[in-house]
């Protein structure tokens, strides 16, 4: 046993060596911690990603089985980070009512649906919300010929809602707080909502603003509907995983942050290889794997983030491709801008 007078100097020397990169850090110790989800994904050879397949801008599936949208690309980007191959993903379409049960049952590795993080969901479902990738808020869409300009004008209306969503709860709470009544029409699938609205079964639809824009764009006569001004809640969308796997939590969280950091650093799908070769910015070099420590800490290839960005682009590219002004949704970025542009998206440092 070392004498106490000798142990202290040696501990100080070890700390110095770790900080200089001469000794293994906690990142290396992390390699021995359990990683059941990542191990299962690698053994299976595909990432099982839970999505809602009827939300334009986020995920839709065509007649040939091709999935498109922001959420679909997030799943592909995560697969690229894990395997170096964005095609190694299996999309599992889920309804809003069944999504959390399916995740708890192990049918998927994570949800990238438009799932709002709330305190009760985060603490009572046995699940863990990772990091917001989109900020939204609840609103209402009504028939233009109803001449309704405020939500209070919907008193007595028939309102389509998805069961098992925060939108169902928010609508009920808002009308109750105002002493107003309404008749809910609960439809599990957005295809059912779309058909009900086109057939005149609903006077309005209560959903998040992005979903309202998506629904409006897909109706036979979009101009027959108007989205009322104002949002009535905070709806931060986050990936969701099962509790008890810290390694998987860290991978999904830092994958999300990597897309924000890439946009802030000017790293794009087109220039990511060049940035890795030429950038002298230490943060960029760690992000793109020019130095390997971040990948080692996450149990991934050093080029994990480079592979993801090369597959789907940075967050801004992802947004513009699926939700931006040149898409049917034409949604301004607003809160979904980077913090440097007045938005809420912000990545902790890659160090």
LUMSE-693723 format. One record per residue (C-alpha): residue number from 1; z, x, y. Coordinates in steps of 0.02 Angstrom, whole numbers, plus 50000, padded with zeros to 5 digits. Layout:
[node NUM, [Z, X, Y]]
...
! end
This chain:
[node 1, [50000, 50000, 50000]]
[node 2, [49954, 50065, 50171]]
[node 3, [50094, 50095, 50293]]
[node 4, [50099, 49971, 50438]]
[node 5, [50066, 50112, 50563]]
[node 6, [49901, 50148, 50474]]
[node 7, [49844, 49968, 50444]]
[node 8, [49833, 49921, 50629]]
[node 9, [49714, 50063, 50680]]
[node 10, [49604, 50029, 50529]]
[node 11, [49595, 49844, 50573]]
[node 12, [49543, 49888, 50749]]
[node 13, [49410, 50007, 50685]]
[node 14, [49344, 49873, 50568]]
[node 15, [49333, 49748, 50709]]
[node 16, [49235, 49874, 50813]]
[node 17, [49118, 49909, 50670]]
[node 18, [49087, 49724, 50641]]
[node 19, [49046, 49698, 50825]]
[node 20, [48922, 49842, 50818]]
[node 21, [48838, 49773, 50663]]
[node 22, [48895, 49915, 50550]]
[node 23, [48997, 49804, 50433]]
[node 24, [48967, 49631, 50360]]
[node 25, [49022, 49490, 50475]]
[node 26, [49083, 49315, 50440]]
[node 27, [48898, 49273, 50419]]
[node 28, [48898, 49377, 50261]]
[node 29, [49059, 49299, 50200]]
[node 30, [48977, 49129, 50222]]
[node 31, [48857, 49175, 50081]]
[node 32, [48996, 49148, 49953]]
[node 33, [49047, 48974, 50015]]
[node 34, [48984, 48821, 49918]]
[node 35, [48813, 48753, 49968]]
[node 36, [48782, 48608, 49848]]
[node 37, [48651, 48515, 49950]]
[node 38, [48545, 48667, 49989]]
[node 39, [48556, 48726, 49809]]
[node 40, [48503, 48555, 49745]]
[node 41, [48356, 48549, 49866]]
[node 42, [48297, 48721, 49812]]
[node 43, [48315, 48679, 49627]]
[node 44, [48218, 48517, 49653]]
[node 45, [48085, 48601, 49757]]
[node 46, [48078, 48463, 49890]]
[node 47, [48184, 48394, 50031]]
[node 48, [48222, 48207, 50010]]
[node 49, [48220, 48135, 50185]]
[node 50, [48274, 47956, 50221]]
[node 51, [48166, 47868, 50353]]
[node 52, [48122, 47696, 50417]]
[node 53, [47937, 47679, 50387]]
[node 54, [47899, 47544, 50515]]
[node 55, [47951, 47617, 50683]]
[node 56, [47799, 47675, 50783]]
[node 57, [47830, 47840, 50871]]
[node 58, [47968, 47886, 50749]]
[node 59, [47898, 47849, 50576]]
[node 60, [47757, 47743, 50511]]
[node 61, [47659, 47754, 50349]]
[node 62, [47475, 47711, 50332]]
[node 63, [47381, 47633, 50188]]
[node 64, [47354, 47805, 50111]]
[node 65, [47539, 47846, 50111]]
[node 66, [47533, 47968, 50258]]
[node 67, [47693, 47972, 50362]]
[node 68, [47679, 48005, 50549]]
[node 69, [47799, 48007, 50697]]
[node 70, [47939, 48110, 50772]]
[node 71, [48058, 48079, 50628]]
[node 72, [47925, 48118, 50498]]
[node 73, [47891, 48283, 50586]]
[node 74, [48076, 48324, 50596]]
[node 75, [48083, 48306, 50406]]
[node 76, [47931, 48420, 50389]]
[node 77, [48005, 48548, 50507]]
[node 78, [48167, 48554, 50408]]
[node 79, [48069, 48577, 50247]]
[node 80, [47974, 48721, 50329]]
[node 81, [48140, 48800, 50381]]
[node 82, [48204, 48791, 50202]]
[node 83, [48047, 48829, 50101]]
[node 84, [47924, 48902, 50226]]
[node 85, [47815, 48752, 50179]]
[node 86, [47815, 48590, 50281]]
[node 87, [47736, 48493, 50137]]
[node 88, [47889, 48510, 50025]]
[node 89, [47967, 48348, 50084]]
[node 90, [47981, 48180, 49997]]
[node 91, [47996, 48033, 50116]]
[node 92, [48111, 47894, 50057]]
[node 93, [48085, 47733, 50157]]
[node 94, [48250, 47642, 50188]]
[node 95, [48301, 47487, 50282]]
[node 96, [48433, 47490, 50418]]
[node 97, [48547, 47389, 50304]]
[node 98, [48534, 47506, 50154]]
[node 99, [48518, 47679, 50234]]
[node 100, [48701, 47733, 50229]]
[node 101, [48727, 47669, 50052]]
[node 102, [48574, 47765, 49994]]
[node 103, [48636, 47926, 50074]]
[node 104, [48810, 47906, 49999]]
[node 105, [48731, 47875, 49828]]
[node 106, [48635, 48039, 49837]]
[node 107, [48463, 47957, 49845]]
[node 108, [48420, 48066, 49995]]
[node 109, [48481, 48233, 50065]]
[node 110, [48494, 48166, 50242]]
[node 111, [48441, 48025, 50356]]
[node 112, [48326, 48056, 50502]]
[node 113, [48312, 47871, 50540]]
[node 114, [48350, 47808, 50714]]
[node 115, [48536, 47805, 50672]]
[node 116, [48662, 47793, 50814]]
[node 117, [48818, 47901, 50806]]
[node 118, [48976, 47798, 50831]]
[node 119, [49159, 47839, 50801]]
[node 120, [49179, 47713, 50658]]
[node 121, [49020, 47767, 50570]]
[node 122, [49071, 47949, 50590]]
[node 123, [49246, 47923, 50520]]
[node 124, [49240, 47781, 50392]]
[node 125, [49077, 47796, 50294]]
[node 126, [49106, 47963, 50209]]
[node 127, [48960, 48029, 50312]]
[node 128, [48939, 48151, 50454]]
[node 129, [48826, 48138, 50605]]
[node 130, [48754, 48308, 50647]]
[node 131, [48681, 48327, 50823]]
[node 132, [48586, 48203, 50933]]
[node 133, [48397, 48228, 50933]]
[node 134, [48358, 48075, 51040]]
[node 135, [48455, 47975, 51171]]
[node 136, [48420, 47790, 51185]]
[node 137, [48501, 47627, 51240]]
[node 138, [48499, 47444, 51189]]
[node 139, [48383, 47324, 51280]]
[node 140, [48289, 47160, 51262]]
[node 141, [48106, 47111, 51257]]
[node 142, [48054, 46932, 51298]]
[node 143, [47897, 46827, 51308]]
[node 144, [47815, 46851, 51477]]
[node 145, [47781, 46665, 51494]]
[node 146, [47968, 46628, 51478]]
[node 147, [47988, 46696, 51655]]
[node 148, [48156, 46776, 51609]]
[node 149, [48200, 46923, 51720]]
[node 150, [48380, 46961, 51667]]
[node 151, [48474, 46955, 51503]]
[node 152, [48582, 46812, 51569]]
[node 153, [48422, 46711, 51572]]
[node 154, [48420, 46719, 51381]]
[node 155, [48565, 46596, 51366]]
[node 156, [48528, 46482, 51218]]
[node 157, [48380, 46589, 51163]]
[node 158, [48331, 46634, 50985]]
[node 159, [48342, 46824, 50970]]
[node 160, [48273, 46928, 50827]]
[node 161, [48389, 47067, 50769]]
[node 162, [48400, 47192, 50626]]
[node 163, [48558, 47167, 50520]]
[node 164, [48671, 47318, 50496]]
[node 165, [48623, 47396, 50663]]
[node 166, [48722, 47428, 50821]]
[node 167, [48596, 47312, 50907]]
[node 168, [48662, 47162, 50812]]
[node 169, [48840, 47204, 50866]]
[node 170, [48797, 47245, 51048]]
[node 171, [48700, 47083, 51071]]
[node 172, [48842, 46978, 51002]]
[node 173, [48972, 47069, 51107]]
[node 174, [48870, 47057, 51268]]
[node 175, [48836, 46871, 51254]]
[node 176, [49017, 46837, 51207]]
[node 177, [49078, 46936, 51358]]
[node 178, [48968, 46828, 51471]]
[node 179, [49018, 46664, 51389]]
[node 180, [48837, 46636, 51335]]
[node 181, [48768, 46576, 51170]]
[node 182, [48613, 46627, 51073]]
[node 183, [48541, 46601, 50900]]
[node 184, [48516, 46761, 50799]]
[node 185, [48371, 46779, 50678]]
[node 186, [48419, 46923, 50563]]
[node 187, [48269, 47012, 50487]]
[node 188, [48291, 47173, 50389]]
[node 189, [48117, 47249, 50410]]
[node 190, [48024, 47276, 50573]]
[node 191, [47868, 47205, 50492]]
[node 192, [47964, 47042, 50473]]
[node 193, [48018, 47050, 50656]]
[node 194, [47839, 47082, 50711]]
[node 195, [47777, 46931, 50611]]
[node 196, [47917, 46820, 50676]]
[node 197, [47881, 46867, 50857]]
[node 198, [47693, 46842, 50837]]
[node 199, [47726, 46672, 50758]]
[node 200, [47841, 46616, 50899]]
[node 201, [48001, 46611, 50796]]
[node 202, [48093, 46723, 50921]]
[node 203, [48110, 46707, 51108]]
[node 204, [48168, 46888, 51118]]
[node 205, [48201, 47047, 51019]]
[node 206, [48359, 47150, 51041]]
[node 207, [48336, 47334, 50998]]
[node 208, [48342, 47509, 51072]]
[node 209, [48220, 47542, 51214]]
[node 210, [48111, 47657, 51110]]
[node 211, [48101, 47527, 50972]]
[node 212, [48056, 47392, 51097]]
[node 213, [47913, 47499, 51163]]
[node 214, [47856, 47532, 50986]]
[node 215, [47864, 47348, 50938]]
[node 216, [47773, 47294, 51096]]
[node 217, [47632, 47418, 51065]]
[node 218, [47606, 47351, 50889]]
[node 219, [47601, 47163, 50931]]
[node 220, [47433, 47072, 50934]]
[node 221, [47449, 47044, 51123]]
[node 222, [47567, 47175, 51198]]
[node 223, [47542, 47104, 51373]]
[node 224, [47621, 46941, 51316]]
[node 225, [47790, 47028, 51308]]
[node 226, [47896, 47114, 51439]]
[node 227, [48045, 47231, 51417]]
[node 228, [48188, 47178, 51531]]
[node 229, [48258, 47311, 51649]]
[node 230, [48424, 47392, 51609]]
[node 231, [48507, 47467, 51455]]
[node 232, [48667, 47398, 51382]]
[node 233, [48733, 47539, 51275]]
[node 234, [48726, 47723, 51231]]
[node 235, [48626, 47756, 51073]]
[node 236, [48622, 47940, 51025]]
[node 237, [48513, 47962, 50869]]
[node 238, [48570, 48097, 50751]]
[node 239, [48531, 48160, 50578]]
[node 240, [48662, 48101, 50453]]
[node 241, [48725, 48193, 50298]]
[node 242, [48863, 48168, 50170]]
[node 243, [49033, 48242, 50212]]
[node 244, [49100, 48395, 50122]]
[node 245, [48954, 48517, 50137]]
[node 246, [48981, 48629, 50288]]
[node 247, [48833, 48740, 50246]]
[node 248, [48712, 48593, 50250]]
[node 249, [48790, 48529, 50411]]
[node 250, [48760, 48698, 50494]]
[node 251, [48579, 48709, 50435]]
[node 252, [48532, 48536, 50500]]
[node 253, [48627, 48560, 50663]]
[node 254, [48549, 48729, 50704]]
[node 255, [48377, 48668, 50653]]
[node 256, [48395, 48532, 50785]]
[node 257, [48457, 48657, 50915]]
[node 258, [48314, 48776, 50873]]
[node 259, [48186, 48650, 50934]]
[node 260, [48276, 48632, 51102]]
[node 261, [48297, 48821, 51118]]
[node 262, [48113, 48850, 51079]]
[node 263, [48058, 48733, 51219]]
[node 264, [48179, 48811, 51343]]
[node 265, [48119, 48986, 51296]]
[node 266, [47934, 48942, 51310]]
[node 267, [47904, 48960, 51122]]
[node 268, [47766, 48845, 51061]]
[node 269, [47675, 48807, 50900]]
[node 270, [47530, 48913, 50964]]
[node 271, [47625, 49067, 51024]]
[node 272, [47773, 49077, 50905]]
[node 273, [47703, 49225, 50805]]
[node 274, [47663, 49322, 50962]]
[node 275, [47835, 49286, 51034]]
[node 276, [47916, 49356, 50879]]
[node 277, [47812, 49515, 50891]]
[node 278, [47827, 49548, 51077]]
[node 279, [47981, 49465, 51152]]
[node 280, [48121, 49581, 51205]]
[node 281, [48239, 49434, 51237]]
[node 282, [48383, 49455, 51114]]
[node 283, [48409, 49267, 51098]]
[node 284, [48225, 49241, 51056]]
[node 285, [48225, 49385, 50932]]
[node 286, [48374, 49311, 50840]]
[node 287, [48298, 49136, 50843]]
[node 288, [48131, 49192, 50772]]
[node 289, [48201, 49312, 50643]]
[node 290, [48145, 49477, 50719]]
[node 291, [48325, 49521, 50678]]
[node 292, [48391, 49434, 50522]]
[node 293, [48573, 49389, 50558]]
[node 294, [48550, 49205, 50601]]
[node 295, [48449, 49170, 50445]]
[node 296, [48577, 49264, 50341]]
[node 297, [48718, 49160, 50415]]
[node 298, [48627, 48999, 50370]]
[node 299, [48571, 49058, 50196]]
[node 300, [48390, 49043, 50251]]
[node 301, [48244, 49161, 50271]]
[node 302, [48254, 49260, 50434]]
[node 303, [48094, 49169, 50490]]
[node 304, [48167, 48995, 50458]]
[node 305, [48152, 48939, 50640]]
[node 306, [47982, 49020, 50663]]
[node 307, [47919, 48925, 50510]]
[node 308, [47987, 48761, 50578]]
[node 309, [47912, 48785, 50752]]
[node 310, [47745, 48839, 50679]]
[node 311, [47744, 48679, 50576]]
[node 312, [47792, 48550, 50708]]
[node 313, [47808, 48636, 50878]]
[node 314, [47956, 48639, 50995]]
[node 315, [48050, 48482, 51047]]
[node 316, [47941, 48450, 51199]]
[node 317, [47783, 48462, 51094]]
[node 318, [47859, 48343, 50967]]
[node 319, [47904, 48218, 51103]]
[node 320, [47736, 48224, 51191]]
[node 321, [47642, 48204, 51027]]
[node 322, [47732, 48046, 50973]]
[node 323, [47817, 47966, 51123]]
[node 324, [47741, 48042, 51281]]
[node 325, [47623, 47973, 51414]]
[node 326, [47466, 47992, 51307]]
[node 327, [47537, 47886, 51166]]
[node 328, [47546, 47695, 51151]]
[node 329, [47734, 47704, 51185]]
[node 330, [47714, 47806, 51346]]
[node 331, [47900, 47836, 51363]]
[node 332, [47963, 47948, 51505]]
[node 333, [48076, 48086, 51439]]
[node 334, [48224, 48043, 51550]]
[node 335, [48384, 48087, 51457]]
[node 336, [48279, 48169, 51321]]
[node 337, [48228, 48310, 51437]]
[node 338, [48309, 48481, 51427]]
[node 339, [48468, 48508, 51527]]
[node 340, [48369, 48623, 51642]]
[node 341, [48259, 48474, 51687]]
[node 342, [48398, 48347, 51713]]
[node 343, [48409, 48289, 51533]]
[node 344, [48544, 48297, 51399]]
[node 345, [48466, 48413, 51270]]
[node 346, [48552, 48581, 51264]]
[node 347, [48565, 48717, 51132]]
[node 348, [48714, 48832, 51114]]
[node 349, [48665, 49016, 51114]]
[node 350, [48579, 49093, 50964]]
[node 351, [48701, 49237, 50944]]
! end
